[in-house]
Amino acid sequence: MVKYFGMYIDTDGIVLRQTKTVNGRRMILLFTKQYGKISAGTSLSERGKNKTALALRPFTLGRYELFKGRESYSINGAETLNGFYSIGEDVDRFMAASYILELISEMLPEEQPAPELFDMLIDYFELLQARKTAFGTLIAGFQTKALRLAGSEPETERCTVCGSEKDLRAFSVRHGGTVCGKCADEIDLHGDAFFRLAGEDLDVLRFLKKGSLRTLEQLALKPDTEKFLRRLLKAWYAWQLGIEDLKSEWLNL
């Protein structure tokens, strides 16, 4: 019989959540670049302002020394790489960051690497720190781009009922994306999350799907457009991914 003694691994990670347990231990939900989302126990203290203590707090990008046992992980050492300190200094910025962390926590299965999403989360924190207003624009951008990485992005170039590329006037969550005017008048929308598109709604949604999150650095959506897209994306995440009623939902939708 071969005995399994475990192994030590080092990885960059971002703390999604921590929970206190017994005897001063905590469970850290960690989003790692190499191994995806993992839960790890630790007895390391978070008191004080040293690099180890700060690395155990949410919003922190750190480097973690993990011991992987047969069925669990433990954090044996940690070092802060970027604390993103200003996130905690503004309540709206804090809630915008908390919402995305909770969204990622719900989206990701355990131990499934998502390196592109990891890098985008770092971009999100850096852009969030630099912004003073319009945090909802970044949220909508992150939500939209995360759907592409998850393989669940909506169709926005043609009617999801008949295939036409013309006269796209509506969006149906149940049908998977845009709907032309003719089909919107004919299909049964009972129980469907259905949205009429107006003005620049579709153009903005298409723009948010493309490129990196960095393209939004100087962009602030019009308040009505932002709120519309947030409602649409909230419905999409609920219907397509089963993610709804997040505790950190902060914007009045």
N, C-alpha and C positions, 0 to 999 in steps of 0.2 A: 504494500500500500504506500502510495506517495503522499507525504504530508505537505499541506499548503501552509507556508509561513507568512505569506503576504509580501508586499513590496512597497518601497518608497518611491514616490513620484513628485515631481515639481511641475507646477503649472501656473500660468496667469489666470486670474479669476476676478469676478465681480460679485460682491455679496448681494444676494437678492432679499434675504430675510434671515433673522436669527431668532431663536426661541430658547428661553432659559429652561433648563431641566433641573435635575437634583444635584446636590453637592457641588454647586458652582459651575456645573458643566452647561454648555449650550449646544444646540444643534444649529448649524449654519447651512442655509441653502445657498449653494455657490454655483454660479454660472461660469464654467471654465472654458477656455478656448479649445483645449485639446480633448476634453472628455464630456463636454456638454454640462447639463444640470446634474449636480450631485448633492446629496445631503451628507454632512460630515460633522461628527461630534468633536468637541475640543474642551480642554480644561484651561486653555490659555486665558489670561485675564484681559478684559477690555478696558480696565481702569487705567487712567493716565493718558499721556499724549505721546507715548513712544510709538514707533512704527508698527510694532506687533499689535498693540491695542487698537490703533486706528484701522488696521487692516481687517478687523472683525466687524466693522460697522457697515451698514448699508450705504450704497453709492460709491464704495471704495474699490478702486482697481488695485489689486495686490498680487504678490507672488506667494504661493502657498506650497509648503512642504506637507504632502499627504502620505499617510500610511493606508494602503488598500488591503484590507483583510478579505476573508472569503466572502463576506456579505455586507461589509460596511467600510466607511472611510473615517479616518481621524485626521484632524489638522494638528500637526506637531510643531509647525513654525509658520510665521507669516511676516511679510514685509510690505509696507504701503508703497505703491508706485505713484498713485495719484488719488488724493482724498476727495477731490471735487468739493472743497469745503464751502464754497459760496452757495451751493444748492440748499444747504440748511439754513441760510441766512434770510431767505425770502419764502413766505408761505406758499405763494402760487408756484414758484419754481420747485419747491419741495414736493408739492402735490403732483406737478407734472412729471417729476422724476419717479415718484412713488407709483403712479399709475402705470408707467411703462415697465417698471420692475415687476409689478403684479401681473401685467399682461404677459410678459415673457415667462414668468413662473407657470402660468396656466397653459401657455402654448407648447412649451417644450416637454417632451417625454424625458424620463430619467436616462442619463448616460448616452445621449445621442448628440454627437458633436455638431455644432452650428457655428463655425468660425466666422462666416460672413455676418451673421446676426450679432455675434460678439463684437466684431469691429464696428458695426453700425451703432451698437449701444454706446461705445466709447465716443464715437462722433456725436451722438445725441447729447451726452453729458457735456462735452466740450462746447457745443453750440448753445446748450441750455445755459451754461455758465455765462456765456458772452451776451446773452439776450437780456433785455430789461422788460420787454413786453411781447405780446403775440406768441405766448408759449403754445397755444392751441395749434398754431401752424406747424410747429415741430411735431406735435403729437400726431396730427393727421398724416404728416409725411412719413413718420416712423411706422404708423399702423399700415399704411398703404404699401410701403416697401417691404415690411415684414411679411405681408401676405405673399408676395412674390417668392421670397426665400422659403416660405412654408409650402409652396406649390398650390396656393389657394387664392390667387389673385383673380379679380373679376374680369370678365370680358368687357372691353370698352370700345371696340372697333367695329362691331357688327351686331345686328339683332340676334339675340340668343334664341329667338323663336323661329324666325324665317331665314336668317342669315344675311339679310339686307344690310348694306353699309350706309344707307341713306336715311335721313329723317329720324335720327336716334333721339327720341324725346323723353324717354323714361328709363328707369333702372329697376329691375326686379331681382331681389335677393334670391328668391326661390328658383328663378330661371338662370341665375348665374351671371347677370350683368345687364347690359343695355338692351332696350327694346324699342323698336321703331314705332312711329305714331299709329300705323295701321294695326299692328299686333296689340299695342297697348289698349286700343279701343275694343279688341275682340276677345282677348284671352280672359280666362276666369282668374281674377286676382283675389278671390276670397281667401283670407288667412295669410296673404302674402305681404311681405315687407316691400312696399312699392313706393317709388319716389318719382315724381315728375321733375324732369331736368329743365332748368331755365338759365338763360344768360350764359355765363361762363362755367357753369358747374361741370360739364363734361370735359371741357378743355383743361380745367384745373385738375380733375381726377386723372386724366391722361398724363399730365405733366408730373404729378406726384408719383406715378408708377415708374417713371424713367429716372435713370441716373442715380447718383449717390445722394445721401442726406445732406451733404455739403452744399448742394445746389440751392438749398433753402436758407442759406446763411443770411442773406440780405432780403429775404422774402417775408412779407406779412400778408396773409390772405385777408380779404374783406370780411368783416365779422359775420355777415349773413352767409357768405360762401363757406367760411370755416365751420360754422355751426351746422349747416346743411350736411357737409361732408362728414362731420363727426357723427351725426345721427345715422347717416347711411352706413358708415363703417361700423358703428356700434351694432346695427342690425345685421350686418354681414358676419361679424365675428360671432354673434349669438346663433345665427342660423347655420352657418357653414362650419364653425369650429366648436360650437357649444360653449362659448365663453361669454358670460353676461353677468351683470350685477357685481362688478368688481368693487371691493370695499373702498378703494382709493379713487373711484370715479369722482372727478372734481368739477367738471364743467356742467353747467345747467343745460341739458340737452332737451 
